[in-house]
Amino acid sequence: MTDRDIGCPYIIDEHGELISNITSDPATTVASRNVINWRRGEYGPYDELLLEYTTLAGRMGECTKITDVLFYDASAGTYRDLLGPPEGSNKAMLWRGEDDSAIEQFVMNQDEDFLYIGTMRRHGGLGITLDASIKNDDAATMVFEVSSSAGFTVAAVTDGTNDSGDMFKTTPAIIEITTVPTEGTWQALALHKIDGIGHPDAAKIIAGDNKRFWCRISASAALGAVEIEQLSPLLISVADTTGSAPAGMYKLNTEYQKAIDQLKVGAVEYWAQSGSTADLNLTWKKYL
């Protein structure tokens, strides 16, 4: 039995933040989708989130966990783990916090270099924040694919990073899958067993036999250097206001507790239930 079980938790760290002007139309307006990674602090990931909507009632749902972020360099025939060492610098990509800046960069050549992202479950796309000064400034559009029994299958997306024809330029941004493929199409597979994967032996070394729902991103032309600071998966579906969606409904001016299974959930997506905008108070707590 722990101190928390008997009602006497010892708090060793907490963090409060206000998120303002949350809109209510994520299903019809891609830019209205809001996702944040679970927060971590000096003592590691927080155990619990206290949330309270003010101004308007709101919604919140749990997003799947990203397990792998790999960059395949075709010219070298190698995969680079963008979450790898130095510890704490790159994995910051998957955590909200004071230190939420990864340092790994990549330069993507046309049609041959790929960014691979593995998740525990299917998702609706990605929220992404790029380094303000290390982002692409060359004309190129995004190709987004998902793992399937036939190899990687193209899935149409609305690319919010695209600025006047340059992908990976606008930040922060949402990359939304137009129609999320069914599980019969988008399958959880070991990376090295997917048809057409470059250098299967190298893929097995870096990703093992773990089955993941993979998506991969490539470019229609060569890109300049890109550095991803934050990367979050989206809910598989959303709805405007109070429509049916995998996100709970939270009353106005009522505080709720939320804890997550950090092996399966990595982020939360949220929006307002009605009206124009809502405000959301978040208090993160870490217990001894």
ABEGO torsion letter per residue (X at the ends): XBAAAAGBBBBABBBBBBBBGBBABAAABAAABBBBBBBBBAAEBBABBBBBBBGBBBBBBBBBBBABBBBBBAAAGBBBBAABOBBGAAAAAABBEABABBABBBBBBBGABBBBBBBABBBAEBBBBBBAABBBABBBBBBBBBBBAAEBBBBBBBBAABBGGBBGABOBBBBBBABBBBAAABBBBBAAABBGBBGAAAAAAAAEABBBBBBBBBBABBBBBBBBABBBBBBABBBBEABBBBBBBBBBGBBBBBBBBAAABABBBBBBABEABBBBBBBBBBBX
